[in-house]
Amino acid sequence: MPGASEVRTNLVIEQRTRFMQVLVGVHDPSGVDTRALTLDATGPASPLVHEAHVGAGVHVSVDLFAPQRFTGVSVEKLDDTSMSLVADLIGERALRTLLVAEDGTRLTVDPSAGTPWLRVATVDALDRWLHLPLDQSLVDAERGVSRLRAAASLPTGSPAQRLVIGDALRLTRNASTGVVHHLRRLARASAPLQERLRSTLDHLVAGYAELTTHVSGPDLQLAAVQRAWRSLCDHRVPGAPMLPRQLRRPQRPRSDRPVAENPIDPRLVPARLLGGPADPGSAELYPVHDPTGNSAVRIEVVAFAGADVDDDLAQRLLVHVVDRRTSDPLGHGLLTAVPATRAAPQRRFQATTPLADRTVTDVRVDVYDVLKGPPPALRDAGALREARCASVFLAEWRRLVASARLSADRAALGDRIRPLAERLRWVTVGTGAPPFPGCPPVGRLLDLVEEHSDPVESLWIAGSDVASGDDELGFATGAGRLLVAEVASAGRT
């Protein structure tokens, strides 16, 4: 835009203090009184950073391995509507400086002041990155309820509060049918309702009850969730801690077909759509020659197992085929669902694209979300490995923390920490580098299963409010605490 100026900045975190310093970027459209701003807190971060719109044109970026601090903030237009939200996020004192700040101004903020908004951004980020069998309706309901909680800190009746509560109502209403189905399934189950799961669901339903105070007259969708919850509580009694389900360790796919390494890039596809990455060192896409005899390649990939696949998102997935050596584009195609059969009972997707007289081992295949744009022609193998390792570790660690909250079986949980550490160490053997930026030391994980350590206690602390958000294993607490959907998934029998 003519007359616009932008500043990209580096984040400087003051060690041993809760404060952080950022540099301000100012974007002043000519002839407009309001300004757009950025607090570009770029710096060392894991691959799992996500920018979420938290309301009123304010976007917050968080790193899922350090969710107690934002990595960036952008404000589309700093006006009376967005100002109260920005004040909540960085504090009134910092806002006063921001109002007169110029490009390059160094600003000290206390990120803990905006914890409710960090929670909103973190829930959205977990929805984007967390590759676990979650009930999507519970995730969406929590996205709405987290916005409601954050809106409570805004001036009552302000335009910003009305906008954020409107987003909360939209998300919770859309999720209500799925939430009701989930509560009814729990009511029909014979096992007692574990107390930890009961308390997390109660907190979620309390958000639905609070939202009814922000609407005029009856709201059928909000009321349906509350009725289902009352019915569940009437028929189910609290239960004792349960034993965790035994999960199979991921195995490399076996096939007699020509093998070409085509791992799914989690940066290109939202979580819980496709069946990977389960193991950062394996590949999920195995192209074969088109059996019809044409010079084409057929790509098949299994759908994510354990949760409903979002069909709207699935319809946006394309495959992109390039020459493995030259990166020349060869073709692309739309992934379409393939009906399950007796021979292949798991849902999968398929696409066929031209081979241009090459063999299947000569090509590289990527799957990507069409709304996010095609993948780069040249791919950084190291960055891809880091993203896959981070995605796997995030899911496995949070699964362990959720299981610890529901289980007293120390041996079973300890037995699941060591394979996680070993997988991360195996995939980076010979590189001399950590599995990904921000990764806890593998040795620290192994220490949790030594005789002098209690893995359940360590995992319990890692997922509780007493954990330090600055601890390298404390990213599942505070703003990054477990989702209701994570506890529900761990509690399934």
Secondary structure as the mmCIF struct_conf table of DSSP 4:
data_model
#
loop_
_struct_conf.conf_type_id
_struct_conf.id
_struct_conf.beg_label_comp_id
_struct_conf.beg_label_asym_id
_struct_conf.beg_label_seq_id
_struct_conf.end_label_comp_id
_struct_conf.end_label_asym_id
_struct_conf.end_label_seq_id
TURN_TY1_P TURN_TY1_P1 PRO A 2 GLY A 3
STRN STRN1 ASN A 10 ASN A 10
STRN STRN2 VAL A 12 ILE A 13
TURN_TY1_P TURN_TY1_P2 GLN A 15 ARG A 16
BEND BEND1 THR A 17 ARG A 18
STRN STRN3 MET A 20 HIS A 27
TURN_TY1_P TURN_TY1_P3 SER A 30 GLY A 31
BEND BEND2 ASP A 33 THR A 34
STRN STRN4 ARG A 35 LEU A 39
STRN STRN5 THR A 42 THR A 42
BEND BEND3 GLY A 43 PRO A 44
BEND BEND4 PRO A 47 PRO A 47
STRN STRN6 VAL A 49 GLY A 55
TURN_TY1_P TURN_TY1_P4 ALA A 56 GLY A 57
STRN STRN7 VAL A 58 ASP A 63
TURN_TY1_P TURN_TY1_P5 LEU A 64 PHE A 65
BEND BEND5 ALA A 66 ALA A 66
TURN_TY1_P TURN_TY1_P6 PRO A 67 GLN A 68
BEND BEND6 ARG A 69 ARG A 69
STRN STRN8 PHE A 70 LEU A 78
BEND BEND7 ASP A 79 ASP A 79
HELX_RH_AL_P HELX_RH_AL_P1 ASP A 80 ILE A 90
HELX_RH_AL_P HELX_RH_AL_P2 GLU A 92 VAL A 100
TURN_TY1_P TURN_TY1_P7 ASP A 103 GLY A 104
STRN STRN9 ARG A 106 VAL A 109
HELX_RH_3T_P HELX_RH_3T_P1 PRO A 111 GLY A 114
HELX_RH_AL_P HELX_RH_AL_P3 THR A 115 TRP A 129
BEND BEND8 LEU A 132 LEU A 132
HELX_RH_AL_P HELX_RH_AL_P4 GLN A 136 ALA A 151
TURN_TY1_P TURN_TY1_P8 ALA A 152 SER A 153
BEND BEND9 LEU A 154 LEU A 154
HELX_LH_PP_P HELX_LH_PP_P1 PRO A 155 PRO A 155
TURN_TY1_P TURN_TY1_P9 THR A 156 GLY A 157
HELX_RH_AL_P HELX_RH_AL_P5 PRO A 159 ARG A 188
BEND BEND10 SER A 190 ALA A 191
HELX_LH_PP_P HELX_LH_PP_P2 PRO A 192 PRO A 192
STRN STRN10 LEU A 193 GLN A 194
HELX_RH_AL_P HELX_RH_AL_P6 GLU A 195 LEU A 211
HELX_RH_3T_P HELX_RH_3T_P2 THR A 212 HIS A 214
BEND BEND11 VAL A 215 GLY A 217
HELX_RH_AL_P HELX_RH_AL_P7 LEU A 220 HIS A 235
STRN STRN11 PRO A 238 GLY A 239
HELX_LH_PP_P HELX_LH_PP_P3 LEU A 243 PRO A 250
BEND BEND12 ASP A 256 ARG A 257
HELX_LH_PP_P HELX_LH_PP_P4 PRO A 258 VAL A 259
TURN_TY1_P TURN_TY1_P10 PRO A 266 LEU A 268
BEND BEND13 VAL A 269 VAL A 269
TURN_TY1_P TURN_TY1_P11 ALA A 271 ARG A 272
BEND BEND14 LEU A 273 LEU A 273
STRN STRN12 LEU A 274 LEU A 274
BEND BEND15 GLY A 275 GLY A 275
BEND BEND16 ALA A 278 ASP A 279
TURN_TY1_P TURN_TY1_P12 PRO A 280 GLY A 281
BEND BEND17 SER A 282 SER A 282
STRN STRN13 VAL A 288 HIS A 289
TURN_TY1_P TURN_TY1_P13 PRO A 291 THR A 292
BEND BEND18 GLY A 293 SER A 295
STRN STRN14 ALA A 296 VAL A 302
STRN STRN15 ALA A 303 ALA A 303
HELX_LH_PP_P HELX_LH_PP_P5 PHE A 304 PHE A 304
BEND BEND19 ALA A 305 ALA A 307
HELX_RH_AL_P HELX_RH_AL_P8 ASP A 311 ALA A 314
TURN_TY1_P TURN_TY1_P14 GLN A 315 ARG A 316
STRN STRN16 LEU A 317 ASP A 323
TURN_TY1_P TURN_TY1_P15 ARG A 324 THR A 326
STRN STRN17 PRO A 329 LEU A 334
STRN STRN18 THR A 336 VAL A 338
BEND BEND20 ARG A 342 ALA A 343
BEND BEND21 GLN A 346 GLN A 346
STRN STRN19 ARG A 348 PRO A 354
TURN_TY1_P TURN_TY1_P16 ALA A 356 ASP A 357
HELX_RH_3T_P HELX_RH_3T_P3 VAL A 360 ASP A 362
STRN STRN20 VAL A 363 ASP A 369
HELX_RH_3T_P HELX_RH_3T_P4 VAL A 370 LYS A 372
HELX_LH_PP_P HELX_LH_PP_P6 PRO A 374 PRO A 376
BEND BEND22 ALA A 377 LEU A 378
HELX_RH_AL_P HELX_RH_AL_P9 ALA A 381 LEU A 406
HELX_RH_AL_P HELX_RH_AL_P10 ARG A 410 VAL A 427
TURN_TY1_P TURN_TY1_P17 THR A 428 THR A 431
BEND BEND23 ALA A 433 ALA A 433
BEND BEND24 PRO A 435 PHE A 436
TURN_TY1_P TURN_TY1_P18 PRO A 437 GLY A 438
HELX_LH_PP_P HELX_LH_PP_P7 CYS A 439 PRO A 441
HELX_RH_AL_P HELX_RH_AL_P11 VAL A 442 ASP A 447
TURN_TY1_P TURN_TY1_P19 LEU A 448 VAL A 449
BEND BEND25 GLU A 450 GLU A 450
TURN_TY1_P TURN_TY1_P20 GLU A 451 HIS A 452
HELX_RH_AL_P HELX_RH_AL_P12 PRO A 455 ALA A 462
TURN_TY1_P TURN_TY1_P21 GLY A 463 GLY A 463
BEND BEND26 SER A 464 SER A 464
TURN_TY1_P TURN_TY1_P22 ASP A 465 VAL A 466
BEND BEND27 ALA A 467 ALA A 467
TURN_TY1_P TURN_TY1_P23 GLY A 469 ASP A 470
BEND BEND28 ASP A 471 ASP A 471
TURN_TY1_P TURN_TY1_P24 GLU A 472 LEU A 473
TURN_TY1_P TURN_TY1_P25 PHE A 475 ALA A 476
BEND BEND29 THR A 477 THR A 477
HELX_RH_3T_P HELX_RH_3T_P5 GLY A 478 GLY A 480
HELX_LH_PP_P HELX_LH_PP_P8 ARG A 481 LEU A 483
HELX_RH_AL_P HELX_RH_AL_P13 VAL A 484 ALA A 490
TURN_TY1_P TURN_TY1_P26 GLY A 491 GLY A 491
#
